[in-house]
Protein backbone atom coordinates (compact mmCIF):
# COMPACT_ATOMS: atom_id res chain seq x y z
CA UNK A 1 0.00 0.00 0.00
CA UNK A 2 2.77 2.44 0.91
CA UNK A 3 5.73 3.08 -1.37
CA UNK A 4 7.89 4.44 1.44
CA UNK A 5 10.49 3.42 4.00
CA UNK A 6 8.28 3.52 7.07
CA UNK A 7 8.99 4.20 10.70
CA UNK A 8 6.39 3.00 13.18
CA UNK A 9 5.06 5.10 16.08
CA UNK A 10 7.43 4.92 19.07
CA UNK A 11 5.71 2.63 21.59
CA UNK A 12 4.87 3.91 25.04
CA UNK A 13 3.41 1.95 27.91
CA UNK A 14 -0.29 2.58 28.38
CA UNK A 15 -0.83 4.67 31.55
CA UNK A 16 -2.53 2.74 34.35
CA UNK A 17 -5.70 4.51 35.44
CA UNK A 18 -6.34 4.80 39.17
CA UNK A 19 -10.16 4.34 39.39
CA UNK A 20 -10.27 6.60 42.43
CA UNK A 21 -13.70 7.64 43.76
CA UNK A 22 -15.17 10.38 41.59
CA UNK A 23 -12.93 9.62 38.59
CA UNK A 24 -14.53 9.28 35.13
CA UNK A 25 -12.91 5.89 34.54
CA UNK A 26 -14.42 4.55 37.76
CA UNK A 27 -17.88 5.72 36.72
CA UNK A 28 -17.55 4.15 33.25
CA UNK A 29 -16.30 0.86 34.67
CA UNK A 30 -19.03 0.72 37.33
CA UNK A 31 -21.69 1.35 34.67
CA UNK A 32 -20.21 -1.38 32.42
CA UNK A 33 -20.04 -3.85 35.28
CA UNK A 34 -23.68 -3.18 36.10
CA UNK A 35 -24.80 -3.56 32.49
CA UNK A 36 -22.82 -6.76 31.85
CA UNK A 37 -24.02 -8.28 35.13
CA UNK A 38 -27.62 -7.69 34.08
CA UNK A 39 -27.42 -9.50 30.75
CA UNK A 40 -26.59 -13.01 29.57
CA UNK A 41 -25.00 -13.09 26.14
CA UNK A 42 -24.22 -15.93 23.74
CA UNK A 43 -20.58 -16.50 22.84
CA UNK A 44 -20.10 -17.98 19.36
CA UNK A 45 -17.07 -19.43 17.64
CA UNK A 46 -15.30 -17.10 15.18
CA UNK A 47 -14.24 -19.02 12.07
CA UNK A 48 -13.36 -17.45 8.74
CA UNK A 49 -14.82 -14.14 9.81
CA UNK A 50 -18.20 -15.69 10.68
CA UNK A 51 -19.82 -16.17 14.05
CA UNK A 52 -20.74 -19.84 14.35
CA UNK A 53 -23.04 -21.54 16.83
CA UNK A 54 -23.10 -25.25 17.61
CA UNK A 55 -25.87 -25.73 20.14
CA UNK A 56 -23.40 -27.38 22.51
CA UNK A 57 -23.40 -24.84 25.31
CA UNK A 58 -21.78 -24.27 28.68
CA UNK A 59 -22.52 -21.67 31.30
CA UNK A 60 -20.10 -18.82 31.95
CA UNK A 61 -20.51 -17.76 35.57
CA UNK A 62 -18.58 -15.43 37.85
CA UNK A 63 -16.12 -17.35 40.04
CA UNK A 64 -17.02 -15.10 42.98
CA UNK A 65 -20.77 -15.30 42.44
CA UNK A 66 -22.19 -18.66 41.44
CA UNK A 67 -25.64 -17.29 40.63
CA UNK A 68 -24.35 -14.66 38.16
CA UNK A 69 -24.79 -16.16 34.68
CA UNK A 70 -22.76 -13.99 32.32
CA UNK A 71 -22.97 -15.95 29.09
CA UNK A 72 -23.75 -19.19 27.33
CA UNK A 73 -20.73 -20.32 25.36
CA UNK A 74 -20.91 -22.46 22.22
CA UNK A 75 -18.38 -25.29 22.09
CA UNK A 76 -16.77 -26.65 18.97
CA UNK A 77 -15.41 -30.12 18.39
CA UNK A 78 -13.31 -31.84 15.77
CA UNK A 79 -15.50 -30.66 12.87
CA UNK A 80 -15.39 -27.00 13.88
CA UNK A 81 -11.65 -27.15 14.55
CA UNK A 82 -11.13 -28.60 11.09
CA UNK A 83 -13.16 -25.72 9.66
CA UNK A 84 -10.94 -23.28 11.59
CA UNK A 85 -7.77 -24.88 10.17
CA UNK A 86 -9.20 -24.69 6.64
CA UNK A 87 -10.16 -21.03 7.19
CA UNK A 88 -6.65 -20.22 8.45
CA UNK A 89 -5.03 -21.95 5.50
CA UNK A 90 -7.41 -20.20 3.12
CA UNK A 91 -6.53 -16.79 4.54
CA UNK A 92 -2.78 -17.49 4.53
CA UNK A 93 -1.90 -16.63 0.89
CA UNK A 94 -3.34 -13.11 1.07
CA UNK A 95 -2.34 -12.36 4.67
CA UNK A 96 1.21 -13.67 4.33
CA UNK A 97 1.63 -11.40 1.29
CA UNK A 98 0.14 -8.34 2.99
CA UNK A 99 2.73 -5.65 3.64
CA UNK A 100 4.09 -5.25 7.14
CA UNK A 101 2.75 -1.68 7.19
CA UNK A 102 -0.80 -2.83 6.52
CA UNK A 103 -0.56 -5.60 9.11
CA UNK A 104 0.94 -3.28 11.71
CA UNK A 105 -1.77 -0.67 11.16
CA UNK A 106 -4.47 -3.14 12.19
CA UNK A 107 -2.83 -3.97 15.52
CA UNK A 108 -1.97 -0.34 16.24
CA UNK A 109 -5.60 0.52 15.66
CA UNK A 110 -6.62 -2.31 17.98
CA UNK A 111 -4.40 -0.81 20.69
CA UNK A 112 -6.11 2.56 20.30
CA UNK A 113 -9.57 1.01 20.42
CA UNK A 114 -8.59 -0.98 23.49
CA UNK A 115 -7.25 2.03 25.37
CA UNK A 116 -10.45 4.00 24.67
CA UNK A 117 -13.72 2.43 23.53
CA UNK A 118 -13.01 -1.15 24.64
CA UNK A 119 -11.23 -0.35 27.89
CA UNK A 120 -14.22 -0.59 30.26
CA UNK A 121 -15.61 -3.56 28.32
CA UNK A 122 -12.46 -5.71 28.47
CA UNK A 123 -11.80 -4.70 32.06
CA UNK A 124 -15.36 -5.51 33.15
CA UNK A 125 -15.32 -8.83 31.28
CA UNK A 126 -12.05 -9.76 33.01
CA UNK A 127 -13.37 -8.74 36.42
CA UNK A 128 -16.66 -10.58 36.09
CA UNK A 129 -15.44 -13.64 34.23
CA UNK A 130 -12.05 -14.13 35.87
CA UNK A 131 -12.61 -12.46 39.27
CA UNK A 132 -9.93 -9.80 38.97
CA UNK A 133 -10.11 -6.56 40.91
CA UNK A 134 -10.31 -3.28 39.00
CA UNK A 135 -6.58 -2.73 39.54
CA UNK A 136 -5.59 -6.20 38.36
CA UNK A 137 -7.91 -6.01 35.35
CA UNK A 138 -6.63 -2.56 34.38
CA UNK A 139 -2.96 -3.54 34.35
CA UNK A 140 -3.79 -6.74 32.46
CA UNK A 141 -6.73 -6.43 30.09
CA UNK A 142 -6.24 -2.77 29.21
CA UNK A 143 -2.63 -1.77 29.70
CA UNK A 144 -0.60 -4.92 29.12
CA UNK A 145 -2.58 -6.01 26.08
CA UNK A 146 -2.30 -2.53 24.56
CA UNK A 147 1.44 -2.61 25.31
CA UNK A 148 1.81 -5.97 23.58
CA UNK A 149 0.07 -4.66 20.48
CA UNK A 150 2.17 -1.48 20.28
CA UNK A 151 5.56 -2.83 21.30
CA UNK A 152 5.21 -5.88 19.05
CA UNK A 153 4.91 -3.56 16.07
CA UNK A 154 8.11 -1.76 17.06
CA UNK A 155 9.98 -5.05 17.62
CA UNK A 156 8.70 -6.43 14.31
CA UNK A 157 9.99 -3.36 12.53
CA UNK A 158 13.45 -4.00 14.02
CA UNK A 159 13.34 -7.54 12.68
CA UNK A 160 12.51 -6.18 9.22
CA UNK A 161 15.30 -3.61 9.51
CA UNK A 162 17.93 -6.24 10.35
CA UNK A 163 19.73 -6.56 7.02
CA UNK A 164 22.98 -8.23 5.98
CA UNK A 165 25.98 -6.42 4.53
CA UNK A 166 26.57 -6.45 0.77
CA UNK A 167 29.87 -6.78 -1.10
CA UNK A 168 30.56 -4.40 -4.00
CA UNK A 169 28.38 -5.23 -6.97
CA UNK A 170 25.82 -7.17 -4.91
CA UNK A 171 22.75 -6.51 -2.79
CA UNK A 172 21.79 -8.90 0.03
CA UNK A 173 18.30 -8.73 1.49
CA UNK A 174 16.79 -10.37 4.58
CA UNK A 175 13.10 -11.13 4.18
CA UNK A 176 11.34 -12.25 7.41
CA UNK A 177 8.75 -14.54 5.82
CA UNK A 178 5.78 -15.91 7.76
CA UNK A 179 5.86 -19.59 8.61
CA UNK A 180 4.40 -21.90 5.99
CA UNK A 181 1.12 -23.21 7.39
CA UNK A 182 -0.91 -22.18 10.42
CA UNK A 183 -0.12 -21.49 14.08
CA UNK A 184 -2.10 -22.98 16.96
CA UNK A 185 -2.46 -20.62 19.95
CA UNK A 186 -3.65 -22.06 23.28
CA UNK A 187 -4.17 -19.50 26.02
CA UNK A 188 -4.82 -19.51 29.80
CA UNK A 189 -7.51 -17.96 31.98
CA UNK A 190 -5.33 -15.84 34.21
CA UNK A 191 -4.20 -13.04 31.87
CA UNK A 192 -6.42 -11.44 29.25
CA UNK A 193 -3.27 -9.85 27.82
CA UNK A 194 -1.67 -13.24 27.24
CA UNK A 195 -4.89 -14.50 25.66
CA UNK A 196 -4.78 -11.63 23.18
CA UNK A 197 -1.04 -11.66 22.55
CA UNK A 198 -0.56 -15.35 21.78
CA UNK A 199 -2.67 -15.29 18.60
CA UNK A 200 -1.87 -11.67 17.74
CA UNK A 201 1.94 -11.91 17.79
CA UNK A 202 2.17 -14.61 15.08
CA UNK A 203 -0.57 -12.85 13.10
CA UNK A 204 1.40 -9.60 13.10
CA UNK A 205 4.29 -11.48 11.48
CA UNK A 206 2.02 -12.66 8.65
CA UNK A 207 0.81 -15.98 10.04
CA UNK A 208 -2.76 -17.20 10.32
CA UNK A 209 -3.96 -18.72 13.58
CA UNK A 210 -6.32 -21.20 15.17
CA UNK A 211 -6.92 -19.93 18.71
CA UNK A 212 -8.25 -21.99 21.62
CA UNK A 213 -8.85 -19.78 24.68
CA UNK A 214 -9.43 -21.17 28.15
CA UNK A 215 -13.09 -21.91 28.79
CA UNK A 216 -12.85 -20.01 32.08
CA UNK A 217 -11.87 -16.85 30.17
CA UNK A 218 -14.53 -17.17 27.49
CA UNK A 219 -16.10 -13.77 28.14
CA UNK A 220 -12.93 -11.70 27.72
CA UNK A 221 -11.82 -13.82 24.74
CA UNK A 222 -15.12 -13.01 23.05
CA UNK A 223 -14.49 -9.29 23.34
CA UNK A 224 -10.87 -9.64 22.18
CA UNK A 225 -12.22 -11.11 18.94
CA UNK A 226 -14.69 -8.26 18.62
CA UNK A 227 -11.87 -5.78 19.19
CA UNK A 228 -9.62 -7.31 16.52
CA UNK A 229 -12.50 -7.55 14.07
CA UNK A 230 -13.38 -3.89 14.54
CA UNK A 231 -9.71 -2.99 14.09
CA UNK A 232 -9.88 -4.45 10.59
CA UNK A 233 -8.37 -7.93 10.95
CA UNK A 234 -9.28 -9.83 7.76
CA UNK A 235 -11.50 -12.90 7.85
CA UNK A 236 -9.72 -16.11 8.72
CA UNK A 237 -6.51 -14.60 10.07
CA UNK A 238 -7.42 -15.51 13.67
CA UNK A 239 -10.07 -18.19 14.17
CA UNK A 240 -11.36 -18.75 17.70
CA UNK A 241 -12.65 -22.18 18.71
CA UNK A 242 -13.95 -22.76 22.23
CA UNK A 243 -14.12 -26.40 23.22
CA UNK A 244 -12.38 -29.38 24.82
CA UNK A 245 -8.61 -29.00 24.67
CA UNK A 246 -7.71 -32.61 23.85
CA UNK A 247 -10.17 -32.72 20.93
CA UNK A 248 -8.92 -29.45 19.44
CA UNK A 249 -5.27 -30.37 20.00
CA UNK A 250 -5.72 -33.73 18.27
CA UNK A 251 -7.06 -32.04 15.14
CA UNK A 252 -4.39 -29.34 14.87
CA UNK A 253 -1.45 -31.63 15.64
CA UNK A 254 -2.63 -34.13 13.03
CA UNK A 255 -2.52 -31.56 10.23
CA UNK A 256 0.47 -31.56 7.90
CA UNK A 257 0.35 -27.75 7.76
CA UNK A 258 0.93 -27.17 11.49
CA UNK A 259 3.69 -24.55 11.53
CA UNK A 260 3.85 -23.66 15.21
CA UNK A 261 2.29 -23.74 18.65
CA UNK A 262 2.10 -20.66 20.88
CA UNK A 263 1.14 -21.87 24.34
CA UNK A 264 0.70 -20.67 27.89
CA UNK A 265 -0.65 -23.10 30.44
CA UNK A 266 0.35 -26.11 32.48
CA UNK A 267 3.68 -27.87 32.15
CA UNK A 268 1.98 -31.25 31.72
CA UNK A 269 -0.19 -30.07 28.81
CA UNK A 270 2.74 -28.43 27.01
CA UNK A 271 4.84 -31.55 27.42
CA UNK A 272 1.96 -33.59 26.01
CA UNK A 273 1.75 -31.32 22.98
CA UNK A 274 5.52 -31.50 22.50
CA UNK A 275 5.43 -35.30 22.73
CA UNK A 276 2.63 -35.52 20.17
CA UNK A 277 4.44 -33.24 17.75
CA UNK A 278 7.61 -35.25 18.23
CA UNK A 279 5.85 -38.51 17.49
CA UNK A 280 4.34 -37.00 14.33
CA UNK A 281 7.36 -35.01 13.20
CA UNK A 282 7.76 -36.90 9.92
CA UNK A 283 4.21 -36.01 8.91
CA UNK A 284 4.64 -32.23 8.92
CA UNK A 285 5.67 -30.05 6.02
CA UNK A 286 8.33 -28.47 8.22
CA UNK A 287 9.46 -28.51 11.83
CA UNK A 288 6.75 -26.80 13.90
CA UNK A 289 7.94 -24.01 16.18
CA UNK A 290 7.05 -24.78 19.80
CA UNK A 291 6.88 -21.76 22.08
CA UNK A 292 5.56 -22.29 25.58
CA UNK A 293 5.37 -20.56 28.94
CA UNK A 294 4.25 -23.01 31.58
CA UNK A 295 4.43 -23.41 35.35
CA UNK A 296 6.30 -21.68 38.11
CA UNK A 297 7.19 -22.09 41.76
CA UNK A 298 8.53 -18.62 42.26
CA UNK A 299 10.82 -17.72 45.12
CA UNK A 300 11.56 -14.77 47.34
CA UNK A 301 14.99 -15.11 48.92
CA UNK A 302 15.68 -12.86 51.88
CA UNK A 303 19.21 -11.91 52.94
CA UNK A 304 19.90 -10.79 56.50
CA UNK A 305 20.59 -7.25 55.21
CA UNK A 306 17.12 -6.93 53.63
CA UNK A 307 14.62 -4.17 54.38
CA UNK A 308 12.00 -6.04 56.37
CA UNK A 309 9.04 -3.81 55.45
CA UNK A 310 9.86 -4.01 51.73
CA UNK A 311 10.03 -7.80 51.96
CA UNK A 312 6.70 -8.07 53.78
CA UNK A 313 4.83 -5.89 51.28
CA UNK A 314 6.40 -7.72 48.34
CA UNK A 315 5.38 -11.08 49.81
CA UNK A 316 1.77 -10.12 50.39
CA UNK A 317 1.32 -8.39 47.05
CA UNK A 318 3.33 -10.99 45.15
CA UNK A 319 1.56 -13.96 46.69
CA UNK A 320 -2.05 -12.80 47.01
CA UNK A 321 -2.82 -10.34 44.20
CA UNK A 322 -5.21 -12.10 41.85
CA UNK A 323 -5.49 -14.90 44.40
CA UNK A 324 -1.99 -16.15 43.59
CA UNK A 325 -3.17 -17.25 40.14
CA UNK A 326 -0.15 -15.86 38.36
CA UNK A 327 2.58 -18.12 37.06
CA UNK A 328 4.95 -15.54 38.54
CA UNK A 329 3.28 -15.38 41.98
CA UNK A 330 5.46 -15.51 45.07
CA UNK A 331 5.00 -19.03 46.35
CA UNK A 332 8.05 -19.97 48.47
CA UNK A 333 10.16 -17.87 50.81
CA UNK A 334 13.67 -18.44 52.13
CA UNK A 335 14.40 -16.15 55.09
CA UNK A 336 17.19 -16.09 57.69
CA UNK A 337 16.26 -17.06 61.22
CA UNK A 338 17.56 -13.71 62.50
CA UNK A 339 14.75 -11.92 60.60
CA UNK A 340 12.09 -14.55 60.42
CA UNK A 341 10.19 -13.86 63.64
CA UNK A 342 9.77 -10.18 62.80
CA UNK A 343 8.97 -10.99 59.15
CA UNK A 344 6.26 -13.45 60.13
CA UNK A 345 4.65 -10.92 62.43
CA UNK A 346 4.59 -8.22 59.75
CA UNK A 347 3.28 -10.50 56.98
CA UNK A 348 0.50 -11.82 59.22
CA UNK A 349 -0.47 -8.25 60.10
CA UNK A 350 -0.65 -7.26 56.43
CA UNK A 351 -2.72 -10.32 55.56
CA UNK A 352 -5.18 -9.31 58.27
CA UNK A 353 -5.82 -6.09 56.30
CA UNK A 354 -6.89 -7.96 53.15
CA UNK A 355 -10.56 -7.83 52.18
CA UNK A 356 -11.85 -10.64 49.97
CA UNK A 357 -15.15 -10.79 48.10
CA UNK A 358 -17.04 -9.62 45.02
CA UNK A 359 -14.63 -7.66 42.80
CA UNK A 360 -17.43 -5.23 41.94
CA UNK A 361 -16.87 -3.94 45.48
CA UNK A 362 -13.73 -1.87 44.89
CA UNK A 363 -12.71 -2.14 48.54
CA UNK A 364 -11.74 -5.78 48.05
CA UNK A 365 -8.11 -6.76 47.50
CA UNK A 366 -8.92 -10.34 46.42
CA UNK A 367 -11.65 -12.16 44.53
CA UNK A 368 -12.30 -15.87 44.07
CA UNK A 369 -10.17 -18.59 42.50
CA UNK A 370 -11.21 -19.46 38.98
CA UNK A 371 -13.34 -22.62 39.33
CA UNK A 372 -14.23 -25.69 41.36
CA UNK A 373 -11.23 -27.68 40.17
CA UNK A 374 -8.90 -24.95 41.43
CA UNK A 375 -10.85 -24.62 44.67
CA UNK A 376 -10.61 -28.34 45.41
CA UNK A 377 -6.95 -28.64 44.35
CA UNK A 378 -5.88 -25.76 46.60
CA UNK A 379 -8.05 -27.12 49.38
CA UNK A 380 -6.12 -30.37 49.21
CA UNK A 381 -2.86 -28.54 49.91
CA UNK A 382 -4.44 -26.69 52.82
CA UNK A 383 -5.74 -29.93 54.30
CA UNK A 384 -2.29 -31.47 54.12
CA UNK A 385 -0.73 -28.43 55.80
CA UNK A 386 -3.23 -28.66 58.64
CA UNK A 387 -2.46 -32.35 59.16
CA UNK A 388 1.33 -32.17 58.77
CA UNK A 389 3.43 -31.76 61.93
CA UNK A 390 6.20 -30.11 59.92
CA UNK A 391 3.89 -27.24 58.91
CA UNK A 392 2.30 -24.37 60.82
CA UNK A 393 -0.43 -22.23 59.30
CA UNK A 394 0.40 -18.69 60.38
CA UNK A 395 -2.53 -16.98 58.63
CA UNK A 396 -5.55 -18.06 56.62
CA UNK A 397 -6.04 -21.69 55.73
CA UNK A 398 -9.80 -21.50 55.27
CA UNK A 399 -11.95 -21.80 52.16
CA UNK A 400 -15.64 -21.55 51.31
CA UNK A 401 -17.60 -22.20 48.12
CA UNK A 402 -20.96 -21.07 49.48
CA UNK A 403 -21.30 -18.01 47.23
CA UNK A 404 -18.10 -18.27 45.19
CA UNK A 405 -14.78 -20.10 45.15
CA UNK A 406 -13.09 -18.21 47.96
CA UNK A 407 -9.77 -19.30 49.44
CA UNK A 408 -8.26 -17.24 52.24
CA UNK A 409 -4.78 -15.76 51.75
CA UNK A 410 -2.69 -18.38 53.50
CA UNK A 411 0.80 -18.11 54.99
CA UNK A 412 2.49 -21.34 56.07
CA UNK A 413 5.78 -22.06 57.78
CA UNK A 414 7.41 -25.40 57.09
CA UNK A 415 10.39 -26.95 58.83
CA UNK A 416 11.01 -29.21 55.81
CA UNK A 417 12.72 -27.40 52.90
CA UNK A 418 11.80 -30.31 50.62
CA UNK A 419 8.08 -30.26 51.47
CA UNK A 420 5.65 -30.45 48.54
CA UNK A 421 4.36 -27.01 49.54
CA UNK A 422 7.85 -25.76 48.62
CA UNK A 423 8.24 -27.95 45.53
CA UNK A 424 4.90 -28.01 43.72
CA UNK A 425 3.02 -25.30 41.87
CA UNK A 426 -0.23 -24.63 43.74
CA UNK A 427 -1.56 -21.73 41.65
CA UNK A 428 -3.51 -20.22 44.47
CA UNK A 429 -3.15 -17.86 47.46
CA UNK A 430 -0.74 -20.05 49.42
CA UNK A 431 2.70 -18.80 50.49
CA UNK A 432 5.12 -21.17 52.22
CA UNK A 433 8.23 -20.06 54.11
CA UNK A 434 11.31 -21.91 55.33
CA UNK A 435 13.78 -20.28 57.73
CA UNK A 436 17.45 -21.01 57.15
CA UNK A 437 20.24 -20.57 59.67
CA UNK A 438 22.15 -17.38 59.01
CA UNK A 439 25.41 -19.30 58.65
CA UNK A 440 23.86 -21.66 56.06
CA UNK A 441 23.31 -19.11 53.30
CA UNK A 442 25.01 -21.27 50.66
CA UNK A 443 22.89 -24.29 51.51
CA UNK A 444 19.75 -22.16 51.29
CA UNK A 445 20.78 -20.79 47.89
CA UNK A 446 21.43 -24.34 46.70
CA UNK A 447 17.99 -25.46 47.88
CA UNK A 448 16.37 -22.46 46.23
CA UNK A 449 18.04 -23.40 42.95
CA UNK A 450 17.38 -27.14 42.99
CA UNK A 451 14.23 -27.93 44.99
CA UNK A 452 11.70 -27.38 42.19
CA UNK A 453 11.84 -28.16 38.46
CA UNK A 454 10.72 -24.63 37.59
CA UNK A 455 12.70 -21.52 36.73
CA UNK A 456 10.27 -18.72 35.95
CA UNK A 457 10.60 -15.77 38.34
CA UNK A 458 12.34 -15.05 41.60
CA UNK A 459 13.23 -12.17 43.89
CA UNK A 460 16.25 -11.45 46.07
CA UNK A 461 16.06 -8.90 48.86
CA UNK A 462 19.24 -7.41 50.33
CA UNK A 463 20.92 -4.08 50.99
CA UNK A 464 24.37 -5.67 50.86
CA UNK A 465 25.62 -5.20 47.29
CA UNK A 466 28.07 -8.06 47.49
CA UNK A 467 25.25 -10.37 48.58
CA UNK A 468 23.13 -9.24 45.64
CA UNK A 469 25.94 -9.91 43.17
CA UNK A 470 26.63 -13.32 44.69
CA UNK A 471 22.97 -14.37 44.65
CA UNK A 472 22.46 -13.17 41.07
CA UNK A 473 25.36 -15.38 40.04
CA UNK A 474 24.42 -18.35 42.22
CA UNK A 475 20.78 -18.26 41.06
CA UNK A 476 21.63 -17.46 37.45
CA UNK A 477 19.54 -20.30 36.01
CA UNK A 478 16.87 -20.41 38.72
CA UNK A 479 14.67 -17.73 37.13
CA UNK A 480 14.14 -16.24 33.69
CA UNK A 481 13.05 -13.01 35.39
CA UNK A 482 14.97 -12.07 38.55
CA UNK A 483 13.87 -9.10 40.65
CA UNK A 484 16.18 -7.32 43.08
CA UNK A 485 14.32 -5.77 46.02
CA UNK A 486 10.99 -6.13 44.26
CA UNK A 487 8.19 -8.69 44.12
CA UNK A 488 8.49 -11.40 41.44
CA UNK A 489 5.27 -10.37 39.64
CA UNK A 490 4.34 -7.44 37.44
CA UNK A 491 6.58 -7.73 34.37
CA UNK A 492 6.01 -4.73 32.08
CA UNK A 493 6.09 -5.05 28.30
CA UNK A 494 9.10 -3.19 26.95
CA UNK A 495 10.80 -3.26 30.35
CA UNK A 496 10.94 -6.87 31.55
CA UNK A 497 10.26 -9.34 28.69
CA UNK A 498 8.75 -12.37 30.37
CA UNK A 499 9.55 -16.08 30.40
CA UNK A 500 11.46 -18.84 32.13
CA UNK A 501 13.30 -22.05 31.38
CA UNK A 502 13.58 -25.56 32.84
CA UNK A 503 10.02 -26.79 33.41
CA UNK A 504 8.72 -23.22 33.07
CA UNK A 505 8.92 -23.11 29.30
CA UNK A 506 11.03 -22.24 26.29
CA UNK A 507 11.91 -18.74 27.57
CA UNK A 508 11.07 -16.99 24.31
CA UNK A 509 10.21 -13.80 26.19
CA UNK A 510 6.70 -12.61 25.39
CA UNK A 511 6.70 -8.89 24.76
CA UNK A 512 10.07 -8.84 23.04
CA UNK A 513 11.83 -9.22 19.72
CA UNK A 514 12.91 -12.73 20.77
CA UNK A 515 9.34 -14.02 20.72
CA UNK A 516 8.47 -12.50 17.34
CA UNK A 517 11.54 -14.03 15.71
CA UNK A 518 10.00 -17.45 16.35
CA UNK A 519 7.12 -16.64 14.00
CA UNK A 520 9.20 -15.94 10.90
CA UNK A 521 11.26 -18.10 8.57
CA UNK A 522 13.94 -15.78 7.17
CA UNK A 523 14.84 -15.79 3.50
CA UNK A 524 18.09 -14.28 2.26
CA UNK A 525 18.13 -12.96 -1.28
CA UNK A 526 21.35 -12.12 -3.10
CA UNK A 527 21.24 -9.99 -6.22
CA UNK A 528 24.40 -9.79 -8.33
CA UNK A 529 24.65 -6.61 -10.41
CA UNK A 530 27.69 -7.81 -12.34
CA UNK A 531 27.48 -11.61 -12.68
CA UNK A 532 30.58 -13.39 -14.10
CA UNK A 533 30.55 -14.21 -17.80
CA UNK A 534 33.64 -16.38 -17.92
CA UNK A 535 34.19 -19.85 -16.50
CA UNK A 536 37.88 -19.48 -15.61
CA UNK A 537 39.09 -17.77 -12.43
CA UNK A 538 42.06 -15.36 -12.58
CA UNK A 539 44.41 -17.80 -10.85
CA UNK A 540 43.97 -20.20 -13.74
CA UNK A 541 45.51 -17.89 -16.32
CA UNK A 542 49.01 -18.63 -17.67
CA UNK A 543 52.07 -16.73 -16.37
VENFENKA-V474025 format. One record per helix or strand. SS is the DSSP state (~ for helix, > for strand). FROM is the first residue (numbers start at 0). TO is the last residue. If there is no record, write none. Layout:
# VENFENKA-V474025
ss from to
SS FROM TO
SS FROM TO
This chain:
# VENFENKA-V474025
ss from to
~ 23 36
> 40 42
> 44 46
> 49 51
> 56 61
> 64 73
> 75 75
~ 77 96
~ 99 114
~ 118 129
~ 133 160
> 169 177
> 181 185
~ 191 203
> 207 211
~ 214 229
> 237 239
> 242 242
~ 244 252
> 257 263
~ 266 278
~ 280 282
> 288 292
> 297 301
~ 307 323
> 329 335
~ 336 351
> 355 355
> 365 365
~ 371 386
> 390 394
> 398 399
> 405 406
> 409 413
~ 419 422
> 429 435
~ 437 449
> 453 454
> 456 460
~ 464 473
> 480 483
> 497 497
> 500 501
> 504 504
> 509 509
~ 512 516
> 519 527
~ 537 539
